[in-house]
Amino acid sequence: MKYCNICEGRFLQRPNRFIAYVELDGQETRVHVKNTGRCRELLTERAKVYLEKSDNPDRSTAYDLVAVEKGDLLINMDSQAPNQAVYEWLLAGGLFSAPTLVRPETVYGGSRFDFYVEAGEEKAFVEVKGVTLEKDGVVSFPDAPSERAVKHVEELVEAGRAGYQVYVLFVVQMKGVKYFLPNERMHPEFARALREAAEQGVRILCYDCLVRPDEMRLDAPVTVYLSEDEARLAGIVEPLLSWFAENKRDLPWRENRDPYRIWVSEIMLQQTRVEAVKPYFKRFMDRLPDLHALAHAPEETLLKLWEGLGYYNRVRNLQKAALQVEADYGGQMPASYEELLKLTGIGSYTAGAIASIAFGLPYPAVDGNVLRVLSRLRMDSRLINDGKVKAQVEEELRAVMPVHAPGEFNQALMEIGATVCVPNGAPLCEICPLARQCLAHQNGVESDYPKKEVKKPRVIEKMTVLVIRDENKVAVHKRPKEGLLAGLYEFPSIPGHRTPEEVISFLEENGIKTLRIRPMEAAKHIFTHKEWHMIGYAVQVDELAPGDRTGSTGDWIYIDPAQTRDNFPIPSAFRTYTKYMKMKLGKELI
């Protein structure tokens, strides 16, 4: 839209909503204000303003105030300009490429919407809101409480349910802004109504404008965030990506984007530190370099390669999923988040990591590190060990995922949680690229976040471990196929803490004669829901022979300790006792 007869003045004062006094050609001149909003941050003393001279000689004011300079911004202040600019935009195909009808001021229900538009079978209502409130590049609406605006948004929802396409179009009456945010502090009800409307299918659009003293027209889309929290999340993207480019660790699974390597590394990294995983990952890849090798590896090979990492069902599920990929996807990892979720052992975190890092798909990967970072960033009091909260955070992140670098963004969040925003101690806020945005840091309460539900105490199980050996062999037995440490090998044990006499008696009852018994050091191993409190005895016998196996010892086998280098995977829970046999476990073999 265009203005005629524009002149320049200096703002002096505004006694009411409709009238202002402006210095024009050295004279104080009374002018009409075409924006009845408060506009206090715009109409400041001596601000440069632009006036349109009226061609009506009977008017009490000869000029309309239509624009004002605010720093480097030129802001249109004409309340009627947004609708006129949108009308021209709609006719030019801004919303629908070939509109057949554009009708202003159309009644629907109890509201009068700014525009009704038809294009072929499409029928739409458009409600226009002019935006002049700006701070640090962020524009907001409204600048004063507006029950009418709330009613319009709610009526749009009803029109949408009736089958119409429905839009709220915010017209930013300036150029060069960052994003739009509803003014929740001024009018929380409008912000709430706008979010609920968006959930119900109302499309929220925002465009900035090319503004000149004599013209305003819609130009380019502006990003819309419907809450300060969403804007805060979006604000971390670029700082994180820049930081990650400079500070990411050199890790073997980052050498390329091979989905197999990424998948195996992510499964290994669950519940395990990066430095601990590195040698395991190398050994695993050396032995099982591709998905086919994993799918067809013997179980004991898998367990031996995993020995020391714990949570052995992880590697069993890796193999099950590999077999699924061979059967259902021709041996190629599916390049789809939804299909990845169908694979055994892959949840939303792993699927998001593979999809984003290997295939460049914009899906979040939310683990404990990510939850901790975002909890501190937002002073989020939700319990991070609640599965519902994790799902909510995934949805919140999905809205701000950078489509040009989703894998880098996910890795950056994980990395900063692992190396900077650390648990169990003071986070390194002085080197954190998010410190300026972090609410917990600003308020000095970093250690209060994240919030967790207090876990139930672990069950304590006492046991007596027996390292029974003759000159050449040691007794071990295989644990059941189901349950804790399923299918692994362990030293024989007896429930409870037993005396040497009780151990000797137990062995005699099973046909094994003790030559010598001596206590070994106590040990403790912590699982997720239980703790083993162990004492041990080294038991020397004359000879371990198959004929010894009777009673409760019937499933024992007798092996050369050196065999455990390549076979007989033994869990790290028994690391304290394997050293008595010079056995090497897990990382010690690497």
Secondary structure as the mmCIF struct_conf table of DSSP 4:
data_model
#
loop_
_struct_conf.conf_type_id
_struct_conf.id
_struct_conf.beg_label_comp_id
_struct_conf.beg_label_asym_id
_struct_conf.beg_label_seq_id
_struct_conf.end_label_comp_id
_struct_conf.end_label_asym_id
_struct_conf.end_label_seq_id
STRN STRN1 LYS A 2 LYS A 2
BEND BEND1 CYS A 4 ASN A 5
STRN STRN2 ILE A 6 GLN A 13
BEND BEND2 PRO A 15 PHE A 18
STRN STRN3 ILE A 19 LEU A 24
TURN_TY1_P TURN_TY1_P1 ASP A 25 GLY A 26
STRN STRN4 GLN A 27 VAL A 33
BEND BEND3 LYS A 34 LYS A 34
BEND BEND4 GLY A 37 GLY A 37
TURN_TY1_P TURN_TY1_P2 ARG A 40 LEU A 42
BEND BEND5 LEU A 43 LEU A 43
TURN_TY1_P TURN_TY1_P3 GLU A 45 ARG A 46
STRN STRN5 LYS A 48 LYS A 53
BEND BEND6 ASP A 55 ASP A 55
TURN_TY1_P TURN_TY1_P4 PRO A 57 ASP A 58
BEND BEND7 SER A 60 SER A 60
BEND BEND8 ALA A 62 ALA A 62
STRN STRN6 TYR A 63 LYS A 70
TURN_TY1_P TURN_TY1_P5 GLY A 71 ASP A 72
STRN STRN7 LEU A 73 ASN A 76
TURN_TY1_P TURN_TY1_P6 SER A 79 GLN A 80
HELX_RH_AL_P HELX_RH_AL_P1 ALA A 81 LEU A 91
TURN_TY1_P TURN_TY1_P7 ALA A 92 GLY A 93
BEND BEND9 GLY A 94 ALA A 98
BEND BEND10 THR A 100 THR A 100
STRN STRN8 LEU A 101 TYR A 108
TURN_TY1_P TURN_TY1_P8 GLY A 109 GLY A 110
STRN STRN9 SER A 111 ALA A 119
TURN_TY1_P TURN_TY1_P9 GLY A 120 GLU A 121
STRN STRN10 GLU A 122 VAL A 131
STRN STRN11 LEU A 133 LYS A 135
TURN_TY1_P TURN_TY1_P10 ASP A 136 GLY A 137
STRN STRN12 VAL A 138 PHE A 141
BEND BEND11 ASP A 143 ALA A 144
HELX_RH_AL_P HELX_RH_AL_P2 GLU A 147 ARG A 161
TURN_TY1_P TURN_TY1_P11 ALA A 162 GLY A 163
STRN STRN13 GLN A 165 VAL A 172
BEND BEND12 GLN A 173 LYS A 175
STRN STRN14 TYR A 179 PRO A 182
TURN_TY1_P TURN_TY1_P12 GLU A 184 MET A 186
HELX_RH_AL_P HELX_RH_AL_P3 PRO A 188 GLU A 199
TURN_TY1_P TURN_TY1_P13 GLN A 200 GLY A 201
STRN STRN15 ARG A 203 ARG A 212
TURN_TY1_P TURN_TY1_P14 PRO A 213 ASP A 214
STRN STRN16 GLU A 215 PRO A 221
STRN STRN17 THR A 223 VAL A 224
BEND BEND13 LEU A 226 SER A 227
HELX_RH_AL_P HELX_RH_AL_P4 GLU A 228 ALA A 234
TURN_TY1_P TURN_TY1_P15 GLY A 235 ILE A 236
HELX_RH_AL_P HELX_RH_AL_P5 VAL A 237 ASN A 247
HELX_RH_3T_P HELX_RH_3T_P1 PRO A 252 ARG A 254
BEND BEND14 GLU A 255 ASN A 256
HELX_RH_AL_P HELX_RH_AL_P6 PRO A 259 LEU A 269
TURN_TY1_P TURN_TY1_P16 GLN A 270 GLN A 271
BEND BEND15 THR A 272 THR A 272
HELX_RH_AL_P HELX_RH_AL_P7 VAL A 274 ARG A 287
BEND BEND16 ASP A 290 ASP A 290
HELX_RH_AL_P HELX_RH_AL_P8 LEU A 291 ALA A 295
TURN_TY1_P TURN_TY1_P17 HIS A 296 HIS A 296
BEND BEND17 ALA A 297 ALA A 297
HELX_RH_AL_P HELX_RH_AL_P9 GLU A 299 TRP A 306
TURN_TY1_P TURN_TY1_P18 GLU A 307 LEU A 309
TURN_TY1_P TURN_TY1_P19 TYR A 312 TYR A 312
HELX_RH_AL_P HELX_RH_AL_P10 ASN A 313 ASP A 328
BEND BEND18 TYR A 329 TYR A 329
TURN_TY1_P TURN_TY1_P20 GLY A 330 GLY A 331
BEND BEND19 GLN A 332 GLN A 332
BEND BEND20 ALA A 335 ALA A 335
HELX_RH_AL_P HELX_RH_AL_P11 TYR A 337 LEU A 340
TURN_TY1_P TURN_TY1_P21 LEU A 341 LYS A 342
BEND BEND21 LEU A 343 LEU A 343
TURN_TY1_P TURN_TY1_P22 THR A 344 GLY A 345
HELX_RH_AL_P HELX_RH_AL_P12 SER A 348 PHE A 359
HELX_RH_AL_P HELX_RH_AL_P13 GLY A 368 ARG A 378
TURN_TY1_P TURN_TY1_P23 MET A 379 MET A 379
BEND BEND22 ARG A 382 ARG A 382
STRN STRN18 LEU A 383 LEU A 383
TURN_TY1_P TURN_TY1_P24 ILE A 384 ASN A 385
HELX_RH_AL_P HELX_RH_AL_P14 GLY A 387 ARG A 398
TURN_TY1_P TURN_TY1_P25 ALA A 399 VAL A 400
TURN_TY1_P TURN_TY1_P26 VAL A 403 HIS A 404
HELX_RH_AL_P HELX_RH_AL_P15 PRO A 406 THR A 419
TURN_TY1_P TURN_TY1_P27 VAL A 420 VAL A 420
BEND BEND23 CYS A 421 CYS A 421
BEND BEND24 PRO A 423 GLY A 425
HELX_RH_3T_P HELX_RH_3T_P2 CYS A 429 ILE A 431
TURN_TY1_P TURN_TY1_P28 PRO A 433 GLN A 437
HELX_RH_AL_P HELX_RH_AL_P16 LEU A 439 GLN A 442
TURN_TY1_P TURN_TY1_P29 ASN A 443 GLY A 444
HELX_RH_3T_P HELX_RH_3T_P3 GLU A 446 ASP A 448
BEND BEND25 PRO A 450 PRO A 450
STRN STRN19 LYS A 451 LYS A 451
HELX_LH_PP_P HELX_LH_PP_P1 GLU A 453 ARG A 458
STRN STRN20 VAL A 459 ARG A 469
BEND BEND26 GLU A 471 ASN A 472
STRN STRN21 VAL A 474 LYS A 478
HELX_LH_PP_P HELX_LH_PP_P2 ARG A 479 PRO A 480
BEND BEND27 LYS A 481 GLY A 483
TURN_TY1_P TURN_TY1_P30 LEU A 484 GLY A 487
STRN STRN22 TYR A 489 GLU A 490
STRN STRN23 SER A 493 PRO A 495
BEND BEND28 GLY A 496 GLY A 496
HELX_RH_AL_P HELX_RH_AL_P17 PRO A 500 GLU A 509
TURN_TY1_P TURN_TY1_P31 ASN A 510 GLY A 511
STRN STRN24 THR A 514 ILE A 526
BEND BEND29 THR A 528 HIS A 529
STRN STRN25 LYS A 530 VAL A 541
BEND BEND30 ASP A 542 ASP A 542
HELX_RH_3T_P HELX_RH_3T_P4 PRO A 546 ASP A 548
HELX_RH_3T_P HELX_RH_3T_P5 GLY A 551 THR A 553
TURN_TY1_P TURN_TY1_P32 GLY A 554 ASP A 555
STRN STRN26 TRP A 556 ILE A 559
HELX_RH_3T_P HELX_RH_3T_P6 PRO A 561 ARG A 565
TURN_TY1_P TURN_TY1_P33 ASP A 566 ASP A 566
BEND BEND31 ASN A 567 PHE A 568
HELX_RH_3T_P HELX_RH_3T_P7 SER A 572 PHE A 574
HELX_RH_AL_P HELX_RH_AL_P18 ARG A 575 THR A 578
HELX_RH_3T_P HELX_RH_3T_P8 LYS A 579 MET A 581
TURN_TY1_P TURN_TY1_P34 LYS A 582 LYS A 582
HELX_RH_3T_P HELX_RH_3T_P9 GLY A 586 LEU A 589
#
